[in-house]
Amino acid sequence: MTRDISPKKSSLKKRPLAVAACDGQPFIFYQLLTEQESLLCFAGSRDGVDFGNVCEKVVLTNFKKSPLEAKNCHDFKISKKRGGWFLTYVEKTNKGLVARAAESTDLKRWKEIETDKIPESGYLVPNFKWQGKNVFYYGSQAIRVAYSRDLKTWETSRAVALSPRSGFFDNGPLTVLAVEKEAGGIYVIYDASFAKNESYQLQIGAAVFSLNDPEQMIWRSEWPLFEQNFVAGAKKKSAALGGVFLKDRIDLYWWFGDQGLLTITLPRFPIIGKITGTKGGLVRKAENPIIAPDDKNHWESEATFNPAALYEGGRVHLLYRAVGHNSVSSIGHVASTNGVNFLEREPEPAYRPREKFEGVRAGSRPITNRPFFAYASGGGGNGGCEDPRLTLIDNTVYMIYTAFDGWGSVRLALSSIRLADFKNQRWHWKKPILISPPGQIHKNWVLFPEKINGKFVLLNSVSPVISISYLDDLNFKSGEFIESRFGGTGRTYTWDNLIRGAGPPPIKTPYGWLLLYHAMDYRDCNRYKIGAMILDEKDPTQVLYRSRRPILEPDMPYENEGFKTGVVYSCGAAVKDGELFVYYGGADKVSCVASAPFDKFLNDLRKDAEIKMVMRNVKI
């Protein structure tokens, strides 16, 4: 029997109960309330969002052959079994809460099963038996396993298969959302959400159990597959309805009462590889460090680090931050044909401080009467030009760098030079201009190597969101600056929960813009690490892929023995002969390089697709 449940039927109220999969589509099982009656119904959807205006009536009979009173039941869970479906739920009776079970061959007609000691509502592993027994995952605080040969008599394991972990995202109650048998094991998607004050933190985890022992966990997600915080009282009526494994995706559903249904769609991926991610195959070169301080040049005698990179005319050019005995930061230049060996050093900087905002005082010279000292940004406490980024556009090389006046002003500046002059080391730089507002500290701004819709594109923040400025030109008038907001927060419970900023300028790929960035983990807060993301080509505020793990961490001695321990900090990258070269500073002291086959790096990164959430009132 079908029933019209279109929105015009204003007297209808719907209470979602569970989800199931049939013929490759998701179905929602729910209670339909009218002024006269209470019905159980289900409706299907092709896209997992629109369940239409028509439902099928469900009949669930108990041993007395009377219909179930759904209002007295909760925690409905539906699993696929051989020849049909298996339903578990909890009923409120005069004797207290009792777990029940039922089975169906068509999702319409259900018959209660007389069970012995079914522990709680939970999920069967579809199309799988272990030692001739069905395997059943359940639990409301921790996840346990039960077994049954006939779905009537049950034996429960005393051991906890999956328990909360202190110090991790899943340190509270855990419940099962969906279960599936895959070639690599039994995949269990679980809910680790929690309520705090007036907010609700939705978190999804995953674990894999052995096909040879369903209680033996062989892998567990270190970070959540997905997380989202909700406010405005969402915690009051939130309920996880469960999830379904479909051909190319996993659909998970939550009900937030009057706020409607939320669906989260995950790509159906090999979960182990997805969550553990990859370091992208970056391999440090044996020649590291490739640039070290040189006592022969006073201006680079203390530190040579954080190099920018430009690959042009068969040569990799690096502009690196150099600090001398006078604690002033200048910018040096080296070049190489193979991207690794930078043997010829130049006697003078390629770019030296010239302006007051770079620490220059009377006589157009930097302060030199103060002793060397390190400050929060490495050496160079007497001011100068720091951490350059290079971008080539239309035969002009643009350089954005941090200008420090040696006292209290840390701002971003822009200069440029003709490509022909740059390649021939004729350092005829344009007069620099400040592009960040006064009274604010900004770093890590990068210019895209191509215009988008005819405009220059400048990325000025990666936290709390990707922030982009579109500019008609780069001729900033006096008093004209780019406004930016930097939050520093990253993804909760992931390695990059403390975002520092962008690394090198983006690199265009067939999949979007490759952006490297710097981040830290509050649980490992003394170590700068490098991550990678791919931004949408036309709208670079959208993150398509992001590394689940750092692509580079400060593990080598030369990344820990310097002015700042535990730092890998990249300002430059280049693609040469199919290889990605990532140039970075180690410990605010030396310059280094790591590389990877570019195609492999991108393919590995694309396995870390950003999980998108679709939140809307699901039509049922």
C-alpha positions, 0 to 999 in steps of 0.5 A: 500500500502506498500513501501520499505524504507530500508537504501539503499534508500539514497534519503529518508528522514523521519520526525517522527510525533507521536506514537500510539498503535495497537494490543499491539504494538507501531507504528510510524507515520511519514512524508516520503520525497522523491525528488518527493513527501511527504507522510505520513506513519506508521510502527509497531514494536514488540520491540519498537525499530526496525520498519523495512524497510517497511511502510504503506502509510497514507491518511489524507483528509480534508473537501475539500477531498484533502491530508494534507500537512504535512510540514505545520503541527506539534504537532501530537498526536494520542489517542485510542478511541472506534472503532479506533483512534483520531488524533490532530495536529496543522496546519499553515494557512493564519489565523495563527495556527489552531488545527485540529482533524481527526479519523481513524478505521485502522491507514491508512485512516484518515478523518478530523473532523469538530470541534468547539473550540478544544483547542490544540493538546492533548490526549483522555483518552482511553476507558473512559467517564466522565458524558457521555463526552470524556476527553482530556488532552492538553497544551504546558505550563501547562496541562488542560482538555477539554470535548466533547460528540461527539469529535466535540463540545468542552468545556474547563475548565478554571482551570489548572489541572497540573501546573509547580512547583517552586523548583521541577524538573517540574518548566518549561513548561509541555506537555502531553506524554501519558494518560491511564485509570487505576483502581486507576485513570487517569494516565498522563505521562508528559514531563518536559524537558528544554533546557539550553545553549547547553544542553537538560535536558530530564525529565519525570513526572507523575500524577494521576487524579480522575476517579470521577473528571478528574481535581482533582489530587490525586497524583503527582511525587515528583521526575522525573520518568526518567532524562537524560542530553544531550549535543552537540546541542541536544536542537536544534531539540528535539521533544517529539513524545509521548508515548504508554501504552503497556501490560508490559511497557510504550514506550516514544519517542523523536526525536533529528533530525539528532541525531535520535530517542530516546526511553525510556521504563518504566516498566508498574507499579502502578505509585503511589507506584513506585514513592513514594517508601517505607521506606522498613519497617525499624523499630527502636528498642525501646532499642535505643541507643544500645551503648552509651558512658561509663565513666568507660572506658576512651577510649569510654567516649565521643562517641560510634558510626558507628558500623560494624557488623558480624553475626557468630555462632549465635551472632551478633558482633559489632565493633564500633568507640569509642572516649575518653577524649583524642579525639582519635578514637579506635574501641570497641567490643560488641556481642549479641545473639538477635542483640539488647541487647549488655550488656557486655562492654569490658574494652579495645578496640578491635583495637587501633591506632598503626601506624603513619598514625593513629596519633601515635607518639613516643613511639607507643602511640596516641597523648594525650596532646591535649584536646578533640575536634570535627572535620568534622568526629565527635569526635576524632580530635586527630586521630585514627581509624574510621568507620570500615567495616567488611567482612568475607571471608574464615575464615578471617575477613577483616576490612577496616577503615578510618585512621586519623593521627590527622593532615591532612591525611585521608586515608583508611586502611586494617587489618585482623584477623582469625575468631577463634581469632575474635570470642574469642576476641583474638585481634591478628590483622594483621599489617594494610596497607594503600590502598588509595593513599596519598594526597587524602581523601577517605572513605566508601570503602567496601569489598564484602563477596564473590569473583567474577571470583576468585578475591576479589571485593572492591567497592571504590565509588558510585558516579558519578558511581559505581566503583569496583576494582578486586584484585588477593589478598589483600597483597598490596605492598609498594606504591601500592594503589587503585585509585578511583574517588569520585564525590559526585553527585547523581540523580538530583532532588531526595533525594540522589542528594548529594551522600556521600558513601557506608554503610555496605559491600554488602549482597548477595540476590537472586536478586543481592547485597544489598548495603546501602548507605549514601546521602543528599538532597541539599534542606535538606543539614543538614541531612544524610540519608540512601538509598538502592540499589541492584547491579547486582550479576555478574557485581556490577557496574550495579544498578538494583533497588534503593530506591526512598525514604530514608529507614532511616532519622534522625528523633529521638532525639538521631539522632540529639543530639550529635557531628553532628546534623541530622545524621544516618550513617550505617557501618554494617548490618546483616541478622538474622532469616529472619530479616535485622538488620541495625546498624548505628550511631546517631548524631556521638554520639551513636549506634542504630539499625533498622530492617525489615523482609528481604524478605519484605524489598527486595520486597519493594525495587524491586518495585523501579527498576532502569528505563533503557533508550535505546537510539539508532537510531530507524529503521523506 
